[in-house]
Amino acid sequence: MTVSMTTPGGNAVFQIYEPDTAIGRDGDGQLTFTGKTLRAGGPGEDATRWTGRLPRKGTYVIAIGSTRGNANYSMDVKIE
């Protein structure tokens, strides 16, 4: 799979979570993700591009976030 993001302001990043990730909300209503991320596609790694082999079958979650302010972006996901 290859995931690439283009963001004009350079202020959007993503994380890729493996199957069985739980999605919830914190006390402020913000989404939370509890699960394992793919290598080089986790929190704090500021991914804008990721290429690799998916380790197992299932539904993966791509979570997109802004590093500052509002973010505009486009994303391309290819699975081969």
All heavy atoms as a GROMACS GRO file, in nm:
protein
  595
    1MET      N    1   0.085  -0.117   0.000
    1MET     CA    2   0.000   0.000   0.000
    1MET      C    3   0.090   0.123   0.000
    1MET      O    4   0.194   0.125   0.064
    1MET     CB    5  -0.091   0.000   0.123
    1MET     CG    6  -0.179   0.124   0.132
    1MET     SD    7  -0.305   0.117   0.262
    1MET     CE    8  -0.208   0.162   0.405
    2THR      N    9   0.046   0.224  -0.071
    2THR     CA   10   0.113   0.354  -0.069
    2THR      C   11   0.010   0.460  -0.036
    2THR      O   12  -0.096   0.464  -0.097
    2THR     CB   13   0.178   0.385  -0.206
    2THR    OG1   14   0.276   0.286  -0.234
    2THR    CG2   15   0.244   0.522  -0.205
    3VAL      N   16   0.043   0.544   0.061
    3VAL     CA   17  -0.042   0.656   0.099
    3VAL      C   18   0.042   0.782   0.086
    3VAL      O   19   0.152   0.788   0.141
    3VAL     CB   20  -0.092   0.643   0.246
    3VAL    CG1   21  -0.179   0.761   0.284
    3VAL    CG2   22  -0.166   0.512   0.266
    4SER      N   23  -0.009   0.878   0.011
    4SER     CA   24   0.064   1.005   0.000
    4SER      C   25  -0.034   1.120   0.018
    4SER      O   26  -0.148   1.114  -0.027
    4SER     CB   27   0.136   1.016  -0.134
    4SER     OG   28   0.046   1.002  -0.241
    5MET      N   29   0.013   1.222   0.089
    5MET     CA   30  -0.070   1.337   0.121
    5MET      C   31  -0.002   1.462   0.067
    5MET      O   32   0.120   1.479   0.080
    5MET     CB   33  -0.086   1.347   0.273
    5MET     CG   34  -0.152   1.474   0.319
    5MET     SD   35  -0.156   1.485   0.500
    5MET     CE   36  -0.296   1.383   0.534
    6THR      N   37  -0.083   1.549   0.009
    6THR     CA   38  -0.036   1.680  -0.035
    6THR      C   39  -0.113   1.783   0.045
    6THR      O   40  -0.236   1.777   0.052
    6THR     CB   41  -0.062   1.700  -0.186
    6THR    OG1   42   0.001   1.595  -0.258
    6THR    CG2   43  -0.010   1.834  -0.233
    7THR      N   44  -0.041   1.875   0.107
    7THR     CA   45  -0.104   1.980   0.186
    7THR      C   46  -0.037   2.113   0.156
    7THR      O   47   0.082   2.128   0.181
    7THR     CB   48  -0.101   1.946   0.337
    7THR    OG1   49  -0.153   2.056   0.411
    7THR    CG2   50   0.035   1.909   0.385
    8PRO      N   51  -0.110   2.207   0.096
    8PRO     CA   52  -0.050   2.335   0.057
    8PRO      C   53   0.020   2.407   0.172
    8PRO      O   54   0.125   2.467   0.154
    8PRO     CB   55  -0.168   2.417   0.004
    8PRO     CG   56  -0.272   2.318  -0.032
    8PRO     CD   57  -0.251   2.201   0.060
    9GLY      N   58  -0.036   2.402   0.292
    9GLY     CA   59   0.022   2.471   0.406
    9GLY      C   60   0.124   2.389   0.482
    9GLY      O   61   0.182   2.436   0.580
   10GLY      N   62   0.146   2.264   0.440
   10GLY     CA   63   0.241   2.178   0.510
   10GLY      C   64   0.202   2.150   0.654
   10GLY      O   65   0.287   2.128   0.739
   11ASN      N   66   0.070   2.150   0.682
   11ASN     CA   67   0.027   2.136   0.821
   11ASN      C   68  -0.071   2.022   0.845
   11ASN      O   69  -0.152   2.028   0.936
   11ASN     CB   70  -0.033   2.268   0.871
   11ASN     CG   71  -0.155   2.310   0.792
   11ASN    OD1   72  -0.175   2.268   0.679
   11ASN    ND2   73  -0.237   2.395   0.851
   12ALA      N   74  -0.063   1.917   0.764
   12ALA     CA   75  -0.146   1.799   0.786
   12ALA      C   76  -0.057   1.674   0.785
   12ALA      O   77   0.040   1.667   0.709
   12ALA     CB   78  -0.255   1.787   0.681
   13VAL      N   79  -0.088   1.579   0.870
   13VAL     CA   80  -0.016   1.453   0.880
   13VAL      C   81  -0.117   1.341   0.900
   13VAL      O   82  -0.234   1.366   0.925
   13VAL     CB   83   0.087   1.455   0.997
   13VAL    CG1   84   0.195   1.558   0.973
   13VAL    CG2   85   0.017   1.480   1.130
   14PHE      N   86  -0.071   1.216   0.891
   14PHE     CA   87  -0.162   1.104   0.915
   14PHE      C   88  -0.094   0.993   0.992
   14PHE      O   89   0.029   0.987   1.002
   14PHE     CB   90  -0.219   1.050   0.783
   14PHE     CG   91  -0.118   0.990   0.689
   14PHE    CD1   92  -0.074   0.860   0.703
   14PHE    CD2   93  -0.068   1.065   0.583
   14PHE    CE1   94   0.019   0.805   0.617
   14PHE    CE2   95   0.024   1.012   0.494
   14PHE     CZ   96   0.067   0.882   0.511
   15GLN      N   97  -0.178   0.908   1.049
   15GLN     CA   98  -0.133   0.784   1.113
   15GLN      C   99  -0.214   0.670   1.050
   15GLN      O  100  -0.329   0.690   1.013
   15GLN     CB  101  -0.159   0.784   1.265
   15GLN     CG  102  -0.079   0.886   1.343
   15GLN     CD  103  -0.148   1.020   1.346
   15GLN    OE1  104  -0.267   1.029   1.363
   15GLN    NE2  105  -0.071   1.126   1.327
   16ILE      N  106  -0.153   0.552   1.043
   16ILE     CA  107  -0.221   0.435   0.990
   16ILE      C  108  -0.229   0.332   1.101
   16ILE      O  109  -0.127   0.289   1.154
   16ILE     CB  110  -0.148   0.375   0.868
   16ILE    CG1  111  -0.128   0.482   0.761
   16ILE    CG2  112  -0.227   0.256   0.813
   16ILE    CD1  113  -0.041   0.438   0.645
   17TYR      N  114  -0.352   0.294   1.136
   17TYR     CA  115  -0.375   0.198   1.244
   17TYR      C  116  -0.412   0.062   1.186
   17TYR      O  117  -0.487   0.053   1.089
   17TYR     CB  118  -0.488   0.246   1.335
   17TYR     CG  119  -0.449   0.366   1.418
   17TYR    CD1  120  -0.461   0.495   1.371
   17TYR    CD2  121  -0.399   0.347   1.546
   17TYR    CE1  122  -0.425   0.604   1.448
   17TYR    CE2  123  -0.362   0.455   1.624
   17TYR     CZ  124  -0.375   0.583   1.575
   17TYR     OH  125  -0.338   0.690   1.650
   18GLU      N  126  -0.361  -0.043   1.249
   18GLU     CA  127  -0.388  -0.181   1.207
   18GLU      C  128  -0.531  -0.222   1.242
   18GLU      O  129  -0.598  -0.156   1.322
   18GLU     CB  130  -0.289  -0.275   1.275
   18GLU     CG  131  -0.148  -0.261   1.221
   18GLU     CD  132  -0.057  -0.374   1.265
   18GLU    OE1  133  -0.107  -0.482   1.303
   18GLU    OE2  134   0.065  -0.354   1.260
   19PRO      N  135  -0.577  -0.333   1.181
   19PRO     CA  136  -0.710  -0.386   1.216
   19PRO      C  137  -0.725  -0.405   1.367
   19PRO      O  138  -0.626  -0.422   1.438
   19PRO     CB  139  -0.714  -0.520   1.142
   19PRO     CG  140  -0.622  -0.500   1.026
   19PRO     CD  141  -0.511  -0.413   1.080
   20ASP      N  142  -0.847  -0.404   1.413
   20ASP     CA  143  -0.883  -0.419   1.554
   20ASP      C  144  -0.857  -0.293   1.635
   20ASP      O  145  -0.859  -0.296   1.758
   20ASP     CB  146  -0.812  -0.539   1.620
   20ASP     CG  147  -0.841  -0.670   1.547
   20ASP    OD1  148  -0.956  -0.689   1.502
   20ASP    OD2  149  -0.749  -0.752   1.536
   21THR      N  150  -0.834  -0.180   1.570
   21THR     CA  151  -0.819  -0.054   1.640
   21THR      C  152  -0.956  -0.007   1.687
   21THR      O  153  -1.052  -0.010   1.610
   21THR     CB  154  -0.755   0.053   1.547
   21THR    OG1  155  -0.621   0.013   1.521
   21THR    CG2  156  -0.756   0.190   1.609
   22ALA      N  157  -0.965   0.034   1.812
   22ALA     CA  158  -1.090   0.086   1.867
   22ALA      C  159  -1.093   0.237   1.848
   22ALA      O  160  -0.994   0.307   1.874
   22ALA     CB  161  -1.101   0.052   2.014
   23ILE      N  162  -1.207   0.288   1.804
   23ILE     CA  163  -1.225   0.433   1.786
   23ILE      C  164  -1.326   0.480   1.890
   23ILE      O  165  -1.434   0.422   1.904
   23ILE     CB  166  -1.275   0.465   1.644
   23ILE    CG1  167  -1.176   0.411   1.541
   23ILE    CG2  168  -1.295   0.615   1.627
   23ILE    CD1  169  -1.226   0.420   1.398
   24GLY      N  170  -1.289   0.583   1.965
   24GLY     CA  171  -1.377   0.636   2.069
   24GLY      C  172  -1.367   0.787   2.074
   24GLY      O  173  -1.316   0.851   1.982
   25ARG      N  174  -1.416   0.843   2.183
   25ARG     CA  175  -1.408   0.989   2.203
   25ARG      C  176  -1.358   1.015   2.344
   25ARG      O  177  -1.392   0.944   2.438
   25ARG     CB  178  -1.543   1.054   2.184
   25ARG     CG  179  -1.590   1.046   2.040
   25ARG     CD  180  -1.700   1.148   2.011
   25ARG     NE  181  -1.743   1.141   1.874
   25ARG     CZ  182  -1.694   1.215   1.775
   25ARG    NH1  183  -1.601   1.303   1.800
   25ARG    NH2  184  -1.739   1.203   1.653
   26ASP      N  185  -1.278   1.120   2.358
   26ASP     CA  186  -1.229   1.159   2.489
   26ASP      C  187  -1.330   1.252   2.556
   26ASP      O  188  -1.439   1.277   2.502
   26ASP     CB  189  -1.089   1.221   2.482
   26ASP     CG  190  -1.086   1.353   2.407
   26ASP    OD1  191  -1.192   1.414   2.381
   26ASP    OD2  192  -0.974   1.399   2.375
   27GLY      N  193  -1.297   1.305   2.672
   27GLY     CA  194  -1.387   1.392   2.747
   27GLY      C  195  -1.424   1.520   2.674
   27GLY      O  196  -1.528   1.580   2.702
   28ASP      N  197  -1.342   1.563   2.580
   28ASP     CA  198  -1.370   1.684   2.502
   28ASP      C  199  -1.443   1.653   2.370
   28ASP      O  200  -1.465   1.742   2.289
   28ASP     CB  201  -1.240   1.759   2.470
   28ASP     CG  202  -1.174   1.814   2.595
   28ASP    OD1  203  -1.247   1.851   2.690
   28ASP    OD2  204  -1.050   1.818   2.599
   29GLY      N  205  -1.472   1.525   2.348
   29GLY     CA  206  -1.540   1.486   2.225
   29GLY      C  207  -1.448   1.460   2.108
   29GLY      O  208  -1.494   1.432   1.998
   30GLN      N  209  -1.317   1.468   2.130
   30GLN     CA  210  -1.221   1.442   2.023
   30GLN      C  211  -1.208   1.292   1.999
   30GLN      O  212  -1.213   1.213   2.094
   30GLN     CB  213  -1.084   1.499   2.059
   30GLN     CG  214  -1.082   1.648   2.078
   30GLN     CD  215  -1.108   1.722   1.947
   30GLN    OE1  216  -1.053   1.686   1.844
   30GLN    NE2  217  -1.193   1.822   1.952
   31LEU      N  218  -1.190   1.252   1.874
   31LEU     CA  219  -1.172   1.110   1.844
   31LEU      C  220  -1.043   1.058   1.906
   31LEU      O  221  -0.941   1.128   1.908
   31LEU     CB  222  -1.166   1.088   1.693
   31LEU     CG  223  -1.298   1.102   1.618
   31LEU    CD1  224  -1.274   1.088   1.468
   31LEU    CD2  225  -1.400   1.001   1.665
   32THR      N  226  -1.048   0.935   1.953
   32THR     CA  227  -0.930   0.867   2.005
   32THR      C  228  -0.918   0.733   1.933
   32THR      O  229  -1.018   0.672   1.894
   32THR     CB  230  -0.938   0.843   2.156
   32THR    OG1  231  -1.053   0.761   2.185
   32THR    CG2  232  -0.949   0.974   2.233
   33PHE      N  233  -0.795   0.688   1.916
   33PHE     CA  234  -0.768   0.561   1.850
   33PHE      C  235  -0.684   0.477   1.943
   33PHE      O  236  -0.578   0.520   1.987
   33PHE     CB  237  -0.694   0.584   1.718
   33PHE     CG  238  -0.770   0.674   1.624
   33PHE    CD1  239  -0.751   0.812   1.626
   33PHE    CD2  240  -0.862   0.622   1.536
   33PHE    CE1  241  -0.820   0.895   1.541
   33PHE    CE2  242  -0.933   0.704   1.450
   33PHE     CZ  243  -0.912   0.841   1.453
   34THR      N  244  -0.731   0.356   1.972
   34THR     CA  245  -0.657   0.265   2.058
   34THR      C  246  -0.623   0.142   1.977
   34THR      O  247  -0.710   0.063   1.942
   34THR     CB  248  -0.740   0.225   2.182
   34THR    OG1  249  -0.783   0.343   2.249
   34THR    CG2  250  -0.659   0.139   2.276
   35GLY      N  251  -0.496   0.131   1.942
   35GLY     CA  252  -0.453   0.020   1.860
   35GLY      C  253  -0.309   0.041   1.818
   35GLY      O  254  -0.245   0.140   1.852
   36LYS      N  255  -0.261  -0.053   1.740
   36LYS     CA  256  -0.122  -0.050   1.695
   36LYS      C  257  -0.114   0.023   1.561
   36LYS      O  258  -0.196   0.002   1.472
   36LYS     CB  259  -0.072  -0.193   1.679
   36LYS     CG  260   0.073  -0.204   1.641
   36LYS     CD  261   0.116  -0.349   1.635
   36LYS     CE  262   0.262  -0.357   1.593
   36LYS     NZ  263   0.306  -0.495   1.580
   37THR      N  264  -0.013   0.112   1.548
   37THR     CA  265   0.009   0.180   1.420
   37THR      C  266   0.116   0.107   1.340
   37THR      O  267   0.197   0.032   1.394
   37THR     CB  268   0.055   0.326   1.442
   37THR    OG1  269   0.173   0.327   1.520
   37THR    CG2  270  -0.054   0.409   1.508
   38LEU      N  271   0.113   0.131   1.211
   38LEU     CA  272   0.217   0.075   1.126
   38LEU      C  273   0.348   0.149   1.149
   38LEU      O  274   0.349   0.268   1.182
   38LEU     CB  275   0.177   0.087   0.979
   38LEU     CG  276   0.055   0.006   0.937
   38LEU    CD1  277   0.026   0.029   0.789
   38LEU    CD2  278   0.074  -0.142   0.964
   39ARG      N  279   0.458   0.081   1.131
   39ARG     CA  280   0.590   0.140   1.148
   39ARG      C  281   0.606   0.261   1.055
   39ARG      O  282   0.570   0.254   0.938
   39ARG     CB  283   0.696   0.035   1.116
   39ARG     CG  284   0.834   0.080   1.143
   39ARG     CD  285   0.928  -0.036   1.125
   39ARG     NE  286   1.062   0.007   1.157
   39ARG     CZ  287   1.169  -0.045   1.104
   39ARG    NH1  288   1.160  -0.144   1.020
   39ARG    NH2  289   1.288  -0.001   1.139
   40ALA      N  290   0.654   0.371   1.108
   40ALA     CA  291   0.672   0.498   1.036
   40ALA      C  292   0.539   0.563   1.000
   40ALA      O  293   0.536   0.654   0.919
   40ALA     CB  294   0.761   0.482   0.914
   41GLY      N  295   0.430   0.516   1.059
   41GLY     CA  296   0.299   0.576   1.033
   41GLY      C  297   0.223   0.600   1.161
   41GLY      O  298   0.101   0.593   1.164
   42GLY      N  299   0.296   0.627   1.270
   42GLY     CA  300   0.232   0.643   1.400
   42GLY      C  301   0.235   0.786   1.451
   42GLY      O  302   0.294   0.874   1.389
   43PRO      N  303   0.173   0.808   1.566
   43PRO     CA  304   0.173   0.942   1.626
   43PRO      C  305   0.315   0.993   1.647
   43PRO      O  306   0.405   0.918   1.683
   43PRO     CB  307   0.102   0.920   1.760
   43PRO     CG  308   0.018   0.798   1.740
   43PRO     CD  309   0.097   0.711   1.645
   44GLY      N  310   0.336   1.121   1.623
   44GLY     CA  311   0.467   1.181   1.643
   44GLY      C  312   0.562   1.163   1.526
   44GLY      O  313   0.672   1.219   1.526
   45GLU      N  314   0.524   1.084   1.427
   45GLU     CA  315   0.613   1.062   1.313
   45GLU      C  316   0.582   1.155   1.196
   45GLU      O  317   0.654   1.154   1.096
   45GLU     CB  318   0.608   0.915   1.271
   45GLU     CG  319   0.658   0.826   1.383
   45GLU     CD  320   0.654   0.680   1.350
   45GLU    OE1  321   0.544   0.623   1.342
   45GLU    OE2  322   0.763   0.623   1.333
   46ASP      N  323   0.476   1.233   1.207
   46ASP     CA  324   0.439   1.334   1.107
   46ASP      C  325   0.445   1.281   0.965
   46ASP      O  326   0.506   1.340   0.876
   46ASP     CB  327   0.528   1.458   1.121
   46ASP     CG  328   0.502   1.533   1.251
   46ASP    OD1  329   0.397   1.507   1.314
   46ASP    OD2  330   0.584   1.615   1.290
   47ALA      N  331   0.379   1.169   0.942
   47ALA     CA  332   0.380   1.107   0.809
   47ALA      C  333   0.299   1.187   0.709
   47ALA      O  334   0.187   1.230   0.737
   47ALA     CB  335   0.327   0.964   0.818
   48THR      N  336   0.355   1.206   0.592
   48THR     CA  337   0.282   1.259   0.478
   48THR      C  338   0.294   1.162   0.359
   48THR      O  339   0.231   1.182   0.256
   48THR     CB  340   0.335   1.398   0.435
   48THR    OG1  341   0.474   1.389   0.406
   48THR    CG2  342   0.310   1.502   0.545
   49ARG      N  343   0.375   1.059   0.376
   49ARG     CA  344   0.389   0.952   0.276
   49ARG      C  345   0.426   0.824   0.348
   49ARG      O  346   0.507   0.825   0.441
   49ARG     CB  347   0.496   0.988   0.174
   49ARG     CG  348   0.513   0.883   0.067
   49ARG     CD  349   0.600   0.935  -0.049
   49ARG     NE  350   0.621   0.831  -0.148
   49ARG     CZ  351   0.533   0.794  -0.240
   49ARG    NH1  352   0.416   0.851  -0.246
   49ARG    NH2  353   0.562   0.699  -0.327
   50TRP      N  354   0.364   0.714   0.306
   50TRP     CA  355   0.396   0.584   0.364
   50TRP      C  356   0.384   0.481   0.254
   50TRP      O  357   0.288   0.480   0.176
   50TRP     CB  358   0.299   0.549   0.477
   50TRP     CG  359   0.332   0.422   0.546
   50TRP    CD1  360   0.412   0.407   0.654
   50TRP    CD2  361   0.288   0.290   0.511
   50TRP    NE1  362   0.422   0.275   0.689
   50TRP    CE2  363   0.347   0.201   0.602
   50TRP    CE3  364   0.207   0.239   0.412
   50TRP    CZ2  365   0.324   0.063   0.596
   50TRP    CZ3  366   0.185   0.102   0.406
   50TRP    CH2  367   0.244   0.017   0.498
   51THR      N  368   0.483   0.392   0.246
   51THR     CA  369   0.480   0.280   0.152
   51THR      C  370   0.525   0.156   0.226
   51THR      O  371   0.624   0.159   0.299
   51THR     CB  372   0.575   0.305   0.033
   51THR    OG1  373   0.532   0.422  -0.036
   51THR    CG2  374   0.573   0.188  -0.064
   52GLY      N  375   0.450   0.048   0.210
   52GLY     CA  376   0.490  -0.076   0.273
   52GLY      C  377   0.388  -0.186   0.249
   52GLY      O  378   0.284  -0.166   0.188
   53ARG      N  379   0.423  -0.302   0.300
   53ARG     CA  380   0.336  -0.419   0.290
   53ARG      C  381   0.249  -0.424   0.414
   53ARG      O  382   0.298  -0.409   0.526
   53ARG     CB  383   0.422  -0.544   0.279
   53ARG     CG  384   0.345  -0.670   0.256
   53ARG     CD  385   0.443  -0.787   0.234
   53ARG     NE  386   0.370  -0.908   0.209
   53ARG     CZ  387   0.327  -0.947   0.089
   53ARG    NH1  388   0.353  -0.873  -0.015
   53ARG    NH2  389   0.262  -1.060   0.074
   54LEU      N  390   0.119  -0.443   0.393
   54LEU     CA  391   0.028  -0.454   0.507
   54LEU      C  392   0.052  -0.588   0.576
   54LEU      O  393   0.057  -0.692   0.509
   54LEU     CB  394  -0.117  -0.441   0.462
   54LEU     CG  395  -0.151  -0.308   0.395
   54LEU    CD1  396  -0.295  -0.309   0.343
   54LEU    CD2  397  -0.129  -0.193   0.489
   55PRO      N  398   0.069  -0.588   0.708
   55PRO     CA  399   0.108  -0.710   0.778
   55PRO      C  400   0.000  -0.817   0.788
   55PRO      O  401   0.031  -0.933   0.809
   55PRO     CB  402   0.150  -0.662   0.916
   55PRO     CG  403   0.084  -0.531   0.934
   55PRO     CD  404   0.068  -0.473   0.797
   56ARG      N  405  -0.127  -0.778   0.772
   56ARG     CA  406  -0.234  -0.878   0.781
   56ARG      C  407  -0.360  -0.825   0.715
   56ARG      O  408  -0.373  -0.707   0.687
   56ARG     CB  409  -0.260  -0.916   0.926
   56ARG     CG  410  -0.300  -0.802   1.015
   56ARG     CD  411  -0.303  -0.849   1.161
   56ARG     NE  412  -0.326  -0.740   1.250
   56ARG     CZ  413  -0.426  -0.732   1.336
   56ARG    NH1  414  -0.512  -0.831   1.345
   56ARG    NH2  415  -0.439  -0.628   1.414
   57LYS      N  416  -0.455  -0.915   0.693
   57LYS     CA  417  -0.583  -0.879   0.634
   57LYS      C  418  -0.666  -0.803   0.736
   57LYS      O  419  -0.650  -0.821   0.856
   57LYS     CB  420  -0.659  -1.003   0.589
   57LYS     CG  421  -0.594  -1.075   0.474
   57LYS     CD  422  -0.676  -1.196   0.435
   57LYS     CE  423  -0.608  -1.270   0.321
   57LYS     NZ  424  -0.687  -1.387   0.279
   58GLY      N  425  -0.756  -0.719   0.687
   58GLY     CA  426  -0.847  -0.648   0.776
   58GLY      C  427  -0.867  -0.504   0.733
   58GLY      O  428  -0.818  -0.461   0.629
   59THR      N  429  -0.938  -0.431   0.815
   59THR     CA  430  -0.968  -0.291   0.789
   59THR      C  431  -0.869  -0.203   0.862
   59THR      O  432  -0.857  -0.210   0.985
   59THR     CB  433  -1.111  -0.257   0.835
   59THR    OG1  434  -1.204  -0.341   0.765
   59THR    CG2  435  -1.145  -0.112   0.807
   60TYR      N  436  -0.798  -0.121   0.786
   60TYR     CA  437  -0.700  -0.028   0.842
   60TYR      C  438  -0.766   0.110   0.853
   60TYR      O  439  -0.853   0.145   0.773
   60TYR     CB  440  -0.576  -0.021   0.753
   60TYR     CG  441  -0.491  -0.145   0.763
   60TYR    CD1  442  -0.529  -0.262   0.700
   60TYR    CD2  443  -0.375  -0.146   0.839
   60TYR    CE1  444  -0.453  -0.378   0.712
   60TYR    CE2  445  -0.298  -0.261   0.851
   60TYR     CZ  446  -0.339  -0.376   0.787
   60TYR     OH  447  -0.263  -0.491   0.800
   61VAL      N  448  -0.724   0.188   0.951
   61VAL     CA  449  -0.777   0.323   0.971
   61VAL      C  450  -0.666   0.424   0.943
   61VAL      O  451  -0.556   0.412   0.997
   61VAL     CB  452  -0.826   0.342   1.117
   61VAL    CG1  453  -0.868   0.486   1.142
   61VAL    CG2  454  -0.940   0.246   1.148
   62ILE      N  455  -0.695   0.521   0.857
   62ILE     CA  456  -0.602   0.631   0.832
   62ILE      C  457  -0.661   0.753   0.901
   62ILE      O  458  -0.768   0.801   0.863
   62ILE     CB  459  -0.584   0.657   0.681
   62ILE    CG1  460  -0.530   0.532   0.612
   62ILE    CG2  461  -0.491   0.776   0.661
   62ILE    CD1  462  -0.525   0.544   0.461
   63ALA      N  463  -0.593   0.800   1.004
   63ALA     CA  464  -0.638   0.916   1.081
   63ALA      C  465  -0.557   1.037   1.038
   63ALA      O  466  -0.435   1.035   1.040
   63ALA     CB  467  -0.620   0.890   1.230
   64ILE      N  468  -0.627   1.143   1.000
   64ILE     CA  469  -0.562   1.264   0.951
   64ILE      C  470  -0.577   1.374   1.054
   64ILE      O  471  -0.684   1.392   1.112
   64ILE     CB  472  -0.627   1.309   0.818
   64ILE    CG1  473  -0.615   1.196   0.717
   64ILE    CG2  474  -0.564   1.438   0.767
   64ILE    CD1  475  -0.706   1.209   0.599
   65GLY      N  476  -0.470   1.447   1.078
   65GLY     CA  477  -0.474   1.555   1.175
   65GLY      C  478  -0.395   1.676   1.127
   65GLY      O  479  -0.309   1.667   1.040
   66SER      N  480  -0.427   1.790   1.188
   66SER     CA  481  -0.359   1.914   1.157
   66SER      C  482  -0.248   1.937   1.259
   66SER      O  483  -0.265   1.910   1.378
   66SER     CB  484  -0.459   2.029   1.162
   66SER     OG  485  -0.393   2.153   1.154
   67THR      N  486  -0.134   1.987   1.214
   67THR     CA  487  -0.026   2.018   1.306
   67THR      C  488  -0.039   2.159   1.361
   67THR      O  489   0.020   2.191   1.464
   67THR     CB  490   0.112   2.003   1.238
   67THR    OG1  491   0.116   2.089   1.123
   67THR    CG2  492   0.136   1.859   1.196
   68ARG      N  493  -0.115   2.244   1.292
   68ARG     CA  494  -0.143   2.379   1.341
   68ARG      C  495  -0.258   2.436   1.259
   68ARG      O  496  -0.258   2.430   1.137
   68ARG     CB  497  -0.020   2.469   1.332
   68ARG     CG  498   0.030   2.490   1.193
   68ARG     CD  499   0.163   2.567   1.187
   68ARG     NE  500   0.202   2.591   1.051
   68ARG     CZ  501   0.248   2.501   0.967
   68ARG    NH1  502   0.261   2.376   1.005
   68ARG    NH2  503   0.280   2.533   0.844
   69GLY      N  504  -0.357   2.489   1.325
   69GLY     CA  505  -0.471   2.551   1.256
   69GLY      C  506  -0.548   2.455   1.168
   69GLY      O  507  -0.536   2.334   1.180
   70ASN      N  508  -0.629   2.512   1.081
   70ASN     CA  509  -0.703   2.431   0.985
   70ASN      C  510  -0.610   2.385   0.874
   70ASN      O  511  -0.518   2.456   0.837
   70ASN     CB  512  -0.818   2.512   0.925
   70ASN     CG  513  -0.924   2.543   1.028
   70ASN    OD1  514  -0.947   2.466   1.119
   70ASN    ND2  515  -0.989   2.657   1.012
   71ALA      N  516  -0.637   2.267   0.823
   71ALA     CA  517  -0.550   2.212   0.719
   71ALA      C  518  -0.633   2.172   0.597
   71ALA      O  519  -0.738   2.111   0.611
   71ALA     CB  520  -0.474   2.092   0.771
   72ASN      N  521  -0.583   2.208   0.482
   72ASN     CA  522  -0.637   2.158   0.355
   72ASN      C  523  -0.540   2.052   0.304
   72ASN      O  524  -0.419   2.069   0.315
   72ASN     CB  525  -0.648   2.271   0.252
   72ASN     CG  526  -0.753   2.372   0.291
   72ASN    OD1  527  -0.861   2.336   0.332
   72ASN    ND2  528  -0.719   2.499   0.279
   73TYR      N  529  -0.594   1.945   0.246
   73TYR     CA  530  -0.507   1.838   0.198
   73TYR      C  531  -0.579   1.757   0.092
   73TYR      O  532  -0.702   1.761   0.080
   73TYR     CB  533  -0.464   1.746   0.313
   73TYR     CG  534  -0.580   1.670   0.372
   73TYR    CD1  535  -0.616   1.544   0.322
   73TYR    CD2  536  -0.655   1.723   0.475
   73TYR    CE1  537  -0.724   1.475   0.373
   73TYR    CE2  538  -0.762   1.654   0.528
   73TYR     CZ  539  -0.797   1.531   0.476
   73TYR     OH  540  -0.904   1.463   0.526
   74SER      N  541  -0.503   1.682   0.018
   74SER     CA  542  -0.556   1.577  -0.068
   74SER      C  543  -0.473   1.452  -0.039
   74SER      O  544  -0.357   1.461   0.002
   74SER     CB  545  -0.549   1.615  -0.216
   74SER     OG  546  -0.417   1.633  -0.257
   75MET      N  547  -0.535   1.336  -0.056
   75MET     CA  548  -0.469   1.211  -0.022
   75MET      C  549  -0.492   1.110  -0.132
   75MET      O  550  -0.601   1.102  -0.189
   75MET     CB  551  -0.522   1.158   0.111
   75MET     CG  552  -0.459   1.027   0.153
   75MET     SD  553  -0.513   0.976   0.316
   75MET     CE  554  -0.396   1.070   0.412
   76ASP      N  555  -0.389   1.034  -0.161
   76ASP     CA  556  -0.395   0.928  -0.262
   76ASP      C  557  -0.358   0.797  -0.191
   76ASP      O  558  -0.253   0.791  -0.126
   76ASP     CB  559  -0.298   0.958  -0.376
   76ASP     CG  560  -0.310   0.859  -0.489
   76ASP    OD1  561  -0.423   0.825  -0.527
   76ASP    OD2  562  -0.204   0.817  -0.541
   77VAL      N  563  -0.444   0.696  -0.203
   77VAL     CA  564  -0.418   0.566  -0.142
   77VAL      C  565  -0.420   0.462  -0.253
   77VAL      O  566  -0.518   0.452  -0.329
   77VAL     CB  567  -0.525   0.531  -0.036
   77VAL    CG1  568  -0.498   0.393   0.024
   77VAL    CG2  569  -0.529   0.637   0.073
   78LYS      N  570  -0.312   0.384  -0.265
   78LYS     CA  571  -0.302   0.279  -0.364
   78LYS      C  572  -0.275   0.147  -0.295
   78LYS      O  573  -0.182   0.137  -0.214
   78LYS     CB  574  -0.189   0.307  -0.464
   78LYS     CG  575  -0.213   0.428  -0.550
   78LYS     CD  576  -0.098   0.450  -0.644
   78LYS     CE  577  -0.120   0.579  -0.723
   78LYS     NZ  578  -0.006   0.612  -0.806
   79ILE      N  579  -0.356   0.049  -0.327
   79ILE     CA  580  -0.334  -0.086  -0.273
   79ILE      C  581  -0.315  -0.178  -0.392
   79ILE      O  582  -0.400  -0.188  -0.480
   79ILE     CB  583  -0.454  -0.133  -0.187
   79ILE    CG1  584  -0.472  -0.035  -0.070
   79ILE    CG2  585  -0.430  -0.275  -0.137
   79ILE    CD1  586  -0.595  -0.061   0.012
   80GLU      N  587  -0.200  -0.242  -0.395
   80GLU     CA  588  -0.168  -0.331  -0.508
   80GLU      C  589  -0.137  -0.470  -0.458
   80GLU      O  590  -0.089  -0.490  -0.351
   80GLU     CB  591  -0.048  -0.277  -0.585
   80GLU     CG  592  -0.077  -0.138  -0.641
   80GLU     CD  593   0.040  -0.080  -0.716
   80GLU    OE1  594   0.146  -0.058  -0.655
   80GLU    OE2  595   0.021  -0.057  -0.836
   0.00000   0.00000   0.00000
